[in-house]
Amino acid sequence: RRSSDLLKRLNVTVLIPIAVAEEILEVFSYLSERRIARALVEPDDMATALAQSEARTHVVVMLGRPIGAVLYGAERFLPFLADATTFAVSVATLLPIRNQRFDHSGPTATNSNLRREIGGGWSWLRQHHFAFHALWRTAGTTFIFQALVIMFLGEAYEKHLHTAAIGVALAASGMGGVLGSAVAGPLFRRFGYSLFWKQLSSWVLIFLALALSDGGRSVTLLAIAMTILGFTGALGNIALDTYIAQKSAEAVLARVLSVGRLASFTALAFGALLGGFLINEFSPQTGIFALFAVAVVLRLRPRRARLAIVWAYRHAIGLACGLTVERGAVRSGAAAWRPTRPPEKTSSAPDSPPNWDCERMPTAVRAAVPLRRAQNGLESA
């Protein structure tokens, strides 16, 4: 009785530290699982083994989200009680094998330094271009997917959708992930690491279809999109994980994976913030168009992606300060700016220049503005 009353009084202030602790423990569990898989599985069978692990994760998502929604609709404390029960079962399952040790032949670090180990993982990624670019793009897909989920939840709240319908729609990504994991082995043997780029191409098409059809308002269309995103996302994850597991030495495997988890969890957090901002400030269709633009940048090859990011960054900064980038400025690297509004005339100073608010601009950009103003005849010599 007391436990039930305590669970009913749980609020966000209590849940946030619990969620943080759970995710910290999940990182250790993930790294341990990948380390054990590397020790037990032959390199040629790594894709199949990782596909089974990916499938298990998506099965949990597929079943957990609708069940959690139904339990929450019945009693708010029931999902948390079920979560605690599953953890207890997991611990009980691991206890019988706690005394077994794996014999790792590799050297062990005696005086480890956290910063040095993170740097080692980062250095390995910089030396392997596919893993480097794929890892950050995986974080990007997590970013826009989480934003899409938050936007859907905002729409569901406004429409007063039943919790079971919300759970089923969100579980669709899990079902797609299960299907993708089931066929990942044969597809990887045929297409190899190019599966990752195929995933990004499919995401561009899905977000474009959602934006054009205003699919953010339709539970059915969103569920279909979630299924395809989960299907292709599983293929991309398996391609990246297989590359890292096959190419990295045992001594740096955990360091590389930890950098990936850091990027993914950061994207997860900021994706939720982006989704909340978009659903609060814009229509669902406009918000999905913004996510589509991000998906396009993720699909571009590294050089073109950098140009697109620089272009968007300079335009955003410029618009905030009343400036826009002139054509060719991004490709040439020059900070060529021009005003977006005519000079403001005042009675006391009829020929005064516009009120250039450049305090929020980077130093290099701010230094380039007076030159541009002089060229445009807006500043006297």
C-alpha positions as CSV (number, residue, x, y, z in Angstrom):
1,R,0.0,0.0,0.0
2,R,2.8,2.5,0.9
3,S,4.8,1.5,-2.2
4,S,1.7,2.2,-4.4
5,D,1.2,5.6,-2.8
6,L,4.8,6.5,-3.2
7,L,4.8,5.6,-6.9
8,K,1.7,7.6,-7.4
9,R,3.5,10.7,-6.0
10,L,6.4,10.4,-8.5
11,N,6.9,13.7,-10.4
12,V,9.3,15.0,-13.0
13,T,11.7,16.2,-10.3
14,V,12.1,12.6,-9.1
15,L,12.0,11.0,-12.6
16,I,14.8,13.0,-14.2
17,P,17.6,11.7,-11.9
18,I,16.2,8.2,-12.2
19,A,16.3,8.5,-16.0
20,V,19.8,9.9,-15.9
21,A,21.0,7.0,-13.7
22,E,19.3,4.5,-15.9
23,E,20.9,5.8,-19.1
24,I,24.4,5.9,-17.4
25,L,24.0,2.2,-16.6
26,E,22.8,1.5,-20.1
27,V,26.0,2.9,-21.5
28,F,28.1,0.4,-19.4
29,S,25.7,-2.4,-20.5
30,Y,26.0,-1.5,-24.1
31,L,29.8,-1.3,-24.1
32,S,30.1,-4.6,-22.2
33,E,27.8,-6.4,-24.7
34,R,29.8,-5.2,-27.7
35,R,33.0,-6.2,-26.0
36,I,31.7,-9.7,-25.3
37,A,30.4,-10.0,-28.8
38,R,33.9,-9.1,-30.2
39,A,35.5,-11.8,-28.0
40,L,33.0,-14.6,-28.9
41,V,32.1,-14.0,-32.5
42,E,34.2,-14.4,-35.6
43,P,34.6,-11.3,-37.7
44,D,32.8,-12.8,-40.7
45,D,29.8,-13.5,-38.5
46,M,29.8,-10.1,-36.7
47,A,27.0,-8.6,-38.8
48,T,24.7,-11.5,-38.1
49,A,25.4,-11.4,-34.3
50,L,24.9,-7.6,-34.2
51,A,21.7,-8.0,-36.2
52,Q,20.4,-10.3,-33.4
53,S,21.3,-7.8,-30.8
54,E,19.6,-5.0,-32.8
55,A,16.5,-7.1,-33.2
56,R,16.2,-7.7,-29.5
57,T,16.4,-4.0,-28.9
58,H,13.6,-3.3,-31.4
59,V,11.5,-6.1,-30.0
60,V,11.6,-4.4,-26.6
61,V,10.6,-1.0,-28.2
62,M,7.8,-2.7,-30.2
63,L,6.3,-4.3,-27.1
64,G,7.3,-1.9,-24.4
65,R,5.8,1.3,-25.9
66,P,2.2,0.1,-26.3
67,I,2.3,-1.9,-23.1
68,G,3.7,1.1,-21.2
69,A,0.9,3.3,-22.7
70,V,-1.8,0.8,-21.7
71,L,-0.4,0.5,-18.1
72,Y,-0.1,4.3,-17.8
73,G,-3.7,4.6,-18.9
74,A,-4.8,2.2,-16.2
75,E,-2.6,3.5,-13.3
76,R,0.2,6.0,-13.6
77,F,2.6,4.0,-11.4
78,L,2.2,0.7,-13.2
79,P,4.8,1.4,-16.0
80,F,7.4,2.2,-13.4
81,L,6.6,-0.9,-11.4
82,A,6.9,-3.0,-14.5
83,D,10.2,-1.4,-15.3
84,A,11.6,-2.2,-11.9
85,T,10.3,-5.8,-12.2
86,T,12.2,-6.3,-15.5
87,F,15.4,-5.0,-13.9
88,A,15.0,-7.4,-11.0
89,V,14.5,-10.3,-13.5
90,S,17.6,-9.2,-15.5
91,V,19.8,-9.1,-12.3
92,A,18.5,-12.5,-11.2
93,T,19.4,-13.9,-14.7
94,L,23.0,-12.5,-14.5
95,L,23.8,-13.6,-11.0
96,P,24.5,-17.3,-11.8
97,I,27.2,-16.3,-14.3
98,R,28.8,-13.6,-12.3
99,N,31.9,-15.7,-11.4
100,Q,32.7,-16.5,-15.1
101,R,35.6,-14.5,-16.5
102,F,36.7,-14.0,-20.1
103,D,40.4,-14.4,-20.8
104,H,41.3,-11.3,-22.8
105,S,44.7,-11.6,-24.3
106,G,45.2,-7.9,-24.9
107,P,47.1,-5.6,-22.6
108,T,45.2,-3.8,-19.9
109,A,45.8,-0.2,-19.0
110,T,47.2,0.4,-15.5
111,N,47.2,4.2,-15.3
112,S,44.2,5.1,-17.4
113,N,43.2,8.7,-18.0
114,L,39.6,9.6,-19.1
115,R,40.6,12.4,-21.3
116,R,43.4,10.4,-23.0
117,E,41.1,7.4,-23.6
118,I,38.4,9.7,-25.2
119,G,41.1,11.2,-27.3
120,G,42.2,7.7,-28.4
121,G,38.7,6.9,-29.5
122,W,38.5,10.2,-31.3
123,S,41.8,9.6,-33.0
124,W,40.7,6.2,-34.3
125,L,37.6,7.7,-35.8
126,R,39.5,10.4,-37.5
127,Q,41.7,7.8,-39.1
128,H,38.7,5.8,-40.4
129,H,36.6,8.2,-42.5
130,F,33.6,5.9,-42.9
131,A,33.2,5.3,-39.2
132,F,33.8,9.0,-38.5
133,H,31.2,10.4,-40.9
134,A,28.7,7.5,-40.3
135,L,28.9,8.0,-36.5
136,W,28.0,11.7,-36.7
137,R,25.3,11.0,-39.2
138,T,23.8,8.3,-36.9
139,A,23.7,10.9,-34.2
140,G,21.9,13.2,-36.7
141,T,19.3,10.6,-37.5
142,T,18.7,10.2,-33.8
143,F,18.4,13.9,-33.5
144,I,15.6,14.3,-36.1
145,F,13.9,11.1,-35.1
146,Q,13.6,12.2,-31.5
147,A,12.3,15.6,-32.7
148,L,9.7,13.8,-34.8
149,V,8.5,11.8,-31.8
150,I,8.2,14.9,-29.6
151,M,6.2,16.6,-32.4
152,F,3.9,13.7,-32.6
153,L,3.4,13.6,-28.9
154,G,2.5,17.3,-28.9
155,E,-0.1,16.7,-31.6
156,A,-1.4,13.7,-29.8
157,Y,-1.8,15.8,-26.6
158,E,-3.8,18.5,-28.5
159,K,-6.0,15.9,-30.2
160,H,-6.5,13.9,-26.9
161,L,-5.5,10.7,-28.6
162,H,-5.9,7.5,-26.5
163,T,-2.7,6.3,-24.9
164,A,-3.0,3.0,-26.6
165,A,-3.1,4.7,-30.1
166,I,0.0,6.7,-29.1
167,G,1.8,3.6,-28.0
168,V,1.0,1.6,-31.1
169,A,2.2,4.5,-33.4
170,L,5.5,4.8,-31.5
171,A,5.9,1.0,-31.5
172,A,5.8,0.9,-35.3
173,S,9.5,1.9,-35.3
174,G,10.3,-1.1,-33.2
175,M,8.4,-3.4,-35.6
176,G,10.3,-1.9,-38.5
177,G,13.6,-2.4,-36.6
178,V,12.8,-6.1,-36.0
179,L,12.1,-6.6,-39.7
180,G,15.3,-4.7,-40.7
181,S,17.4,-6.8,-38.3
182,A,15.9,-10.0,-39.6
183,V,17.1,-9.2,-43.2
184,A,20.3,-7.3,-42.2
185,G,22.6,-10.3,-42.6
186,P,21.8,-11.1,-46.2
187,L,21.6,-7.5,-47.2
188,F,24.9,-6.7,-45.6
189,R,26.6,-9.6,-47.4
190,R,25.2,-8.1,-50.7
191,F,25.6,-4.4,-50.2
192,G,28.2,-4.1,-47.5
193,Y,28.7,-0.7,-45.8
194,S,26.7,1.1,-48.5
195,L,23.6,0.1,-46.5
196,F,24.3,3.1,-44.4
197,W,24.0,5.5,-47.3
198,K,20.9,3.7,-48.5
199,Q,19.4,4.3,-45.0
200,L,20.1,8.1,-45.3
201,S,18.5,8.2,-48.8
202,S,15.4,6.5,-47.5
203,W,15.1,8.9,-44.6
204,V,15.2,11.9,-47.0
205,L,12.3,10.4,-49.0
206,I,10.3,9.5,-45.9
207,F,10.6,13.0,-44.4
208,L,9.7,14.6,-47.8
209,A,6.6,12.4,-48.0
210,L,5.6,13.3,-44.5
211,A,6.1,17.0,-45.2
212,L,4.1,17.0,-48.5
213,S,1.3,14.9,-47.1
214,D,1.2,16.7,-43.7
215,G,1.7,13.2,-42.3
216,G,2.5,14.6,-38.8
217,R,-1.2,14.9,-38.2
218,S,-2.1,11.4,-39.3
219,V,-1.5,8.6,-36.9
220,T,-1.7,6.0,-39.7
221,L,0.8,7.8,-42.0
222,L,3.2,8.4,-39.1
223,A,3.0,4.8,-38.1
224,I,3.9,3.7,-41.6
225,A,6.8,6.3,-41.7
226,M,8.0,5.1,-38.3
227,T,8.0,1.5,-39.5
228,I,10.2,2.4,-42.5
229,L,12.5,4.6,-40.4
230,G,12.9,1.8,-38.0
231,F,13.6,-0.8,-40.8
232,T,16.3,1.3,-42.5
233,G,17.7,2.6,-39.2
234,A,18.4,-0.9,-38.1
235,L,20.3,-1.6,-41.3
236,G,22.4,1.6,-40.9
237,N,23.2,0.8,-37.2
238,I,24.3,-2.7,-38.0
239,A,26.5,-1.5,-40.9
240,L,28.3,1.0,-38.6
241,D,28.6,-1.3,-35.6
242,T,29.9,-4.1,-37.8
243,Y,32.6,-1.8,-39.3
244,I,33.7,-0.7,-35.8
245,A,33.7,-4.2,-34.4
246,Q,35.7,-5.6,-37.4
247,K,38.2,-2.8,-37.9
248,S,39.0,-1.6,-34.3
249,A,41.5,-3.3,-32.0
250,E,40.2,-4.6,-28.7
251,A,42.1,-2.0,-26.8
252,V,40.2,0.9,-28.4
253,L,36.8,-0.7,-29.1
254,A,35.2,0.6,-25.9
255,R,36.7,4.0,-26.4
256,V,35.3,4.3,-30.0
257,L,31.9,3.1,-28.9
258,S,31.8,5.4,-26.0
259,V,32.4,8.4,-28.3
260,G,29.4,7.1,-30.4
261,R,27.2,6.8,-27.3
262,L,28.1,10.3,-26.3
263,A,27.1,11.7,-29.7
264,S,23.9,9.7,-29.8
265,F,22.7,10.7,-26.3
266,T,23.6,14.3,-27.0
267,A,21.5,14.1,-30.1
268,L,18.7,12.5,-28.2
269,A,18.6,15.3,-25.7
270,F,18.8,18.1,-28.2
271,G,16.3,16.4,-30.6
272,A,13.7,16.5,-27.9
273,L,14.4,20.2,-27.4
274,L,14.1,20.8,-31.2
275,G,10.8,18.9,-31.4
276,G,9.3,20.9,-28.6
277,F,10.4,24.2,-30.2
278,L,9.1,23.3,-33.6
279,I,5.7,22.1,-32.4
280,N,5.4,25.2,-30.2
281,E,6.4,27.8,-32.7
282,F,5.4,26.3,-36.1
283,S,2.8,24.1,-37.7
284,P,3.5,20.4,-37.8
285,Q,4.1,20.5,-41.6
286,T,6.6,23.4,-41.3
287,G,8.4,21.5,-38.5
288,I,8.6,18.3,-40.6
289,F,10.0,20.4,-43.5
290,A,12.7,21.6,-41.1
291,L,13.5,17.9,-40.3
292,F,13.5,17.1,-44.0
293,A,16.2,19.8,-44.5
294,V,18.3,18.2,-41.8
295,A,17.9,14.8,-43.4
296,V,19.1,16.2,-46.7
297,V,22.2,17.6,-45.1
298,L,22.9,14.2,-43.5
299,R,22.7,12.5,-46.8
300,L,25.1,14.8,-48.6
301,R,28.7,13.6,-48.9
302,P,31.1,15.2,-46.4
303,R,32.3,18.1,-48.5
304,R,28.8,19.1,-49.6
305,A,27.4,18.7,-46.1
306,R,30.0,21.1,-44.8
307,L,29.1,23.7,-47.4
308,A,25.4,23.3,-46.6
309,I,26.0,23.7,-42.8
310,V,28.2,26.8,-43.4
311,W,25.5,28.3,-45.7
312,A,22.7,27.7,-43.2
313,Y,24.8,28.9,-40.3
314,R,25.8,32.2,-42.0
315,H,22.2,32.8,-43.1
316,A,20.9,32.2,-39.6
317,I,23.5,34.5,-38.0
318,G,22.9,37.1,-40.7
319,L,19.2,37.2,-40.5
320,A,19.4,37.6,-36.7
321,C,21.6,40.8,-37.4
322,G,19.7,42.1,-40.4
323,L,22.1,40.7,-43.0
324,T,22.1,38.0,-45.6
325,V,25.0,36.2,-47.3
326,E,25.7,37.2,-50.9
327,R,25.8,34.5,-53.6
328,G,29.2,32.8,-53.8
329,A,30.3,33.9,-50.3
330,V,30.1,30.4,-48.8
331,R,32.0,28.6,-51.6
332,S,34.7,31.2,-51.7
333,G,35.0,31.4,-47.9
334,A,34.4,35.2,-47.9
335,A,32.0,36.7,-45.4
336,A,30.1,38.8,-47.9
337,W,27.1,40.4,-46.3
338,R,24.4,42.8,-47.4
339,P,21.5,44.4,-45.5
340,T,18.1,42.7,-45.6
341,R,16.3,46.0,-44.8
342,P,16.9,49.6,-46.0
343,P,18.5,52.1,-43.6
344,E,16.2,53.5,-41.0
345,K,15.6,57.2,-41.4
346,T,15.3,59.4,-38.3
347,S,14.4,63.1,-38.1
348,S,17.6,63.9,-36.2
349,A,19.9,61.9,-38.5
350,P,18.3,61.4,-41.9
351,D,21.3,59.8,-43.4
352,S,22.2,57.5,-40.5
353,P,23.1,53.9,-41.4
354,P,20.9,51.0,-40.3
355,N,21.1,49.8,-36.7
356,W,23.6,47.0,-37.2
357,D,23.1,44.6,-34.2
358,C,26.2,42.5,-34.6
359,E,26.9,41.7,-31.0
360,R,25.6,38.1,-31.5
361,M,27.7,37.5,-34.5
362,P,31.1,35.6,-34.4
363,T,34.2,37.8,-34.3
364,A,35.3,36.9,-37.8
365,V,31.9,37.7,-39.3
366,R,31.5,40.9,-37.3
367,A,34.9,42.1,-38.6
368,A,33.8,41.5,-42.2
369,V,30.6,43.6,-41.9
370,P,32.1,47.1,-41.9
371,L,34.0,46.2,-45.1
372,R,30.8,45.1,-46.7
373,R,29.0,48.2,-45.5
374,A,31.6,50.4,-47.1
375,Q,31.4,48.6,-50.4
376,N,27.6,49.0,-50.4
377,G,28.0,52.8,-49.8
378,L,26.4,52.5,-46.3
379,E,29.4,53.8,-44.4
380,S,31.4,56.9,-45.2
381,A,35.1,56.7,-45.5
